[in-house]
Amino acid sequence: MRRTLDRYILSEVVQSWAAVTGVLLVLLLTNQLAVVLERAADNQYPREVVARLIGLGALQNLSVIMPVGLLLGVVLAFGRLYHDSEMTAVYACGVRPTRLYGPIAVFAVLVAAGVAWLTLFLGPQATASTFALRGEALRAGQFAQVAPGRFRTFGGGDAVVYAERVNSDHTLGNVFVERTRDSRVEVALAQRAEHEVSPDGMTHIIKLYDGERFEGVPGSPRFRMVRFAEHTIPVQVPPLMDSVARRETLPTRELLSSADPQKRAELHGRIALPVMCLVLTLLGVPLSRLRPRQGRYGRVWLAVLIYFIYSNLISAGQSWLGHGTVPQELGLWWVHAVLILLVLLVLGLPRVIARLRYKGA
C-alpha cells in the first residue's frame, strides 16, 4: 500500500510540476522572443541568429523557473488531494504526515541536481555563448553594406540611411541620410553615394554626391539648407560589449578559486537555486494543507508570495555579499534559514492561537 501511495503522490506532483513549468517557460519564451526580435530589428541581426538566441535564453531561464514550478506543483497537487478528501482518506488509514515527504524528497533531489547542473555548468556556458553570439551578430549587422530599398541604422540609431537602388558602378542611387547630433537634426538627399568602412572597422564613411543638406532643431522655424557637390558623413560605431569580463560567464571552478567578493557572491547565487528547490519542496507540503471547505487553489497566492520574498532576499543577499555588507562565511545560507522560520511561523501561529483559545475555554 505504501508503494502504491508513493507512486500516486509522486505522479500527481510530477504532472503538476510539468504543467506549471511548461506554462511558465512558454510565457518567458514569449517575452524573450519579443525582446530578441526588437533587438534584432534595432541592430540588424542576421535571421539565423534569432532562433539560437531564443534557445540560449530558454536555458538561462529554465534554472529560475524550475524552483517556483516545483513549489507550485507541490501546492497544486496536494491542494487537489485535500480538496477531494483523498488526503483525509490517507490519514484515516494510519499514514503519518511525515510519510508524505518520502516520494517528494526523491523528486526534489532530482530536480535540484538538474538545476545545479544548469546553474553551475551549463548556465555560464549558455550566457557566454549568448554574449558572443550577440556581439558577432551586432558586428555583422553594423559592418554590412547598405542594401537598396531598406532603411539602415548606424551608430546605435544616431544615423539612418536609405538608398533606392544600386548603380552599375556599385554606388548607391537616390540616397537619404538622417543624422542626429545633440539636439540638431541633419537630413541630406543625394543623387548617389559611396559607402566605405574604415580599416579598424569602427567608422562608417558615407560620401554623398550632388545633393542638398537640411539642418536645424525640430520645432524651430530656423533651418539651414546647403547644396553640395560632395559631402562626407563619418559615423562612429559604438564599441562591442566584452563578454569575457562578465561574472555570469565565468566557469564555476574559477569562482571557487577566487577571493573577489563579487565573484564569491556570484558563486553563492548559483548554489542558492538548487538549495531553493529543496527548501521550497519541504515547505510546500505543509503549506498545501487546506482547511475544511477551502478551495483547492486557496494556498497558491501564499506560495507565490513566499517565492517572491525568497527570490528577492536571495538577490538582496547576493548584492550585500558583493559589497561586503554580509560576511562571506554566512553566504546565502541565512536566507534559507530565515525563510524556513518565516513559513513555520506563518503555518504554526494559527494552530498555537487556536490551542490557547481552546485551552482557555
N, C-alpha and C positions, 0 to 999 in steps of 0.2 A: 504493500500500500504506500509506503513512504517513497519508493522509487517512482511509482505512478504519480504521486502528488508532486514530487520534484520535477518530473518531466512536464507535467501540466503547467505548473507555475512558471518554469523556465520558458516554455513555449509561449505563454501569454506575454511575458516580459520581452522576449526577443521580437515578437511580432509588433508590439507597441513601439519598441525602440527603433526597429527598422522603418516603421511608418513615419515616426516623428523625425528621425534623422533624414529620411528621404525628402520630406516636405521642407525642412529647414535648408537642406542642400540645394533644392530647386530654387527656393527664394533667394539664397545667396548667389547662386549662379545667374539668376535673372538680373540681380543688381550688379554683379560682376560683368555681365555681358553689356549692360548699359554703359558702365564706366570704361570698359575696354574699347567699345565702339566709339564713344565720344573722344577718347584719347587717340584712337587710330585716325579719326577724321581730322583732328587738330594737327597731328604730326605726320600725316600721310604714311601710316604703317602699311607694309605690304599685306595683301589679303591672307596669305598663308600663316602669318604670324598671329592673327587674332585668335584662331582656334587653339593654338599652343598656349597662348597667354591665359585663356579661359581655363584650360585643363590644369595648368600650373597653379592658378588661383584657387581651383577647387581643392587641390592637395593641401594648400596652405590653410584653407578654411575648415577642412574636414576635422582637424585636430581640435578646433574650437567648438564645432557642432556636436561631436560625439559625447562629451560630458553632459551637456544640457539635454541631449537626446536620451541619454541613459537615465537621468533623473526623471524626465517626463514620462519615459517608457515605464519605469517602475511605478510612478504615481498613477498613471492611467490604467495599467494592468491591474494593480491591486485595488484601485478605485472601482473598476468594474466588478471584481470579485466581491468586494464589500457590498456594493450596491445590489448585486444579485443574490446576496445572502450566502454565497458559496464559502466565504471565509467563516461565517457563523457555523456552517456545517463542518468545516475543517476543525475548528476549535472544539466543537461538540464531540468529535471523535478522539479527543485527547491530545491533539497536536499542539505543542507549545509554540508561542510566537517566535522564539529564538530558532525553531526548526526551519522557519521560512528563509533564513539567511543563507542556508547551505547552497542551493542552486543559484541564488542571485549572486553570491560571493564569487562562485566559479566564473560566471559570465562576466562579472565586473572585472575580475583579474585579466580575462582575455581581452576585454575592451581596453583596459588600462595598458596592457602590453602593446596593443596596436597603436594607441595614442602615443606611448613612449617611443615607439619606432618612428612615428610621424614627426614628433617634435624634436627628438634628439638626432635623428639621422636623415630622414627623407625631407623634412621640412626645410632645414637650412639649404640643402641642395636645390630644392624647388625654388626657394627665394632667390638664390644666386642665379639660377637659370632664368628666372623672370626678369631680374635686372639686366642681365647680359643680353637676353633676347630683346628687351625693350630698348636698350642702348643701340643694338645693331639695327633694329627697325627704325629708330629715330635717326640714326646716321644715314641709313639708306634713303629714308624719306627726305631728309634735309639736303642731301647732296645729289639727288636725282635731278635730271634736266627737266625744264618746263615742258609740259605736254600741251599740245594745242587743244583748245576748246574746254580747258579745265582751269579753275581758279587754283592758285598755288600760293601758300603762305610761307614766309621766311622769317627768320629771327624771332621765333616764338610768337608769330602773329603780328609783328610790327609792320611787315610789308606784305602786300598782296599783288600777285602778278597774274595777268591773263593775256593769252595770245590766241588770236583767231585761227592762225594757220602757221605752217612751216614752209618757208620758201624753198626754191630749188637750190639755193646756195647755203642751205641749212641755217638760215637766220629766221627769226620769228616775225610774222607779219601782223599788222594791226594790234599793237600791244597796249595794254592798260596796266598802269602801276600805281598803287596807292601805298603811301608810307606815312607812319605817324612818328613825329619827333616832338617829344614833350607834349605840349597842347596843340601843336600845329599839325595840319594835315597837308600832305603834298600829293597831288594827283597829276600823273603825266600820261599823255597819249602820244604814241609814236607810230610812224609808218612801218618801221622794222626795228629789230633789236637783236643783240647777241647776249648769250648767257654763258658766263665763264665761272670757274671756281678757282680760288687761289691755291697755290701749291700746298699750303698747310691744311687745306680743306675747311678752314674756319670762316671764310668770307666768300659770299656770292657777289659777283660783279655783273651788273646788268647795264649794258651800253645801249642807249636809245638813240635813234637817228630820225631826223626830220619830224619834229613833233612840238607839242606845247605842254607847259607845266603850269598848274594852278596851285597856289599856296596861300593858306590862311587858317584862321581859327574858326571852327564850326560855331555858328550862331552870330558871328560878327559880319557886318556888311563889307568889310575890307578884305579883298582878295587880290593877290598879285598874279598876273599872267605873263609868262615868258615864253617866247618862241625860241627854239634851239635847233641847231643842225646836228649836234652831238651832245649827249648828256649821260654821264656815268653815275650810277647809283650803287654804292657798296653796301652790303647787308651783312652784319656780323651774325654768325651762328652761335647760339649760347653753348657753353661747354657741356659735354655729356656728363651725366652723373657717374661717379666712380663707385661701383657696387662692391668693390673689394673692402672698402672702409666701413661698410655697414655691419653692425654686430649681428643682425639677423642672418647674414650669410655665412658667418664663421662656423666651422665644424665644432661639434661638442668637445672633442678632445683638446682643441685649442682653448676653449673656455675653461676646461678643468685645470689646465696648467697656468692660467693667468691669474694675477693678483689685482688686476684693474677692477675697481668697484662696478663700473658699467658692464663689463663682461661677466662678472660674477652675478650681477643682477639678471642679465640675460639667461645665464645658466639656471638660476633658481626659477625663473619664469618658465623655462622649458620643463623643468622637473615638476612644477606645480600642476600642470594639466593632467598627467596620468594619476597623480595623487588625488586630484579633484574627482576623477571618475570613481575611485574607491570611496571617498568620503560621501559624495552625493548618493551613491548607491546605498550605503549603510543608513543614511538619513532618510532616503526615500521610502523605506519600508515602514517605519513608524509614522512618517509624515502622511502616508496614504490612508491611514486608518480613518474611517468615516464614522460620524455619529449617526444614530438612527434617523431615517428619513432625509438624510443629507444626499444631495445629488452626486453622481459619480465623478463629476468634474469640480467638486467643491474644494479640493485642495490644490488644483492646478495653479491658481493665482499665487498661492503661498509658495509653491515650488519655483515659479518664475521669479518671484520677489527674492527668494533665498539665493537663486543663481545669480541674479544681478548684484546683490550685495557681495556675494562670494567673489565674482569676477572683478568687481570694482575694487575690493580690498586687495586682491592679488595685483592688479595694475598699480594701485597706490603703493603697496608694499614694495613692488619692483622698482618704482621710482625712488622711494625712500632708500632702498638698498644702493641704488646707483649714486645717490647724493651723500651717502654715509650717515643718514639720519638713523637708520636701523643697523645694529651690528651684523656683520657678516655671519656670525655664529648662529644667529636666530634664523637667518634666511627668510623664507616664507612659511615656515612651519607654524609660526604663531597664528597665521591667518586660518589654517585648517583647524587649529585648536579653538580659536575664537568662534568659528562657525559652528563647530560641534556643540560648544557650550551654549551658544545662542539658540540653536534649534532645540536642544534638550530643554532649555528654559521655556521656550515657547510651547513645546509639547507637554512638558511636565507641570508647568504652573497651573493650568486649569484643573488638573487632577488633584493637585495639592489643595487648591482652594475648595474644590468640591468635598474633599475628605474633611477639611476643617469645618465646613458648614455642616456636614453630616454628623461630625462628632459633637459639634455644639448643639445640634438639635437633639 
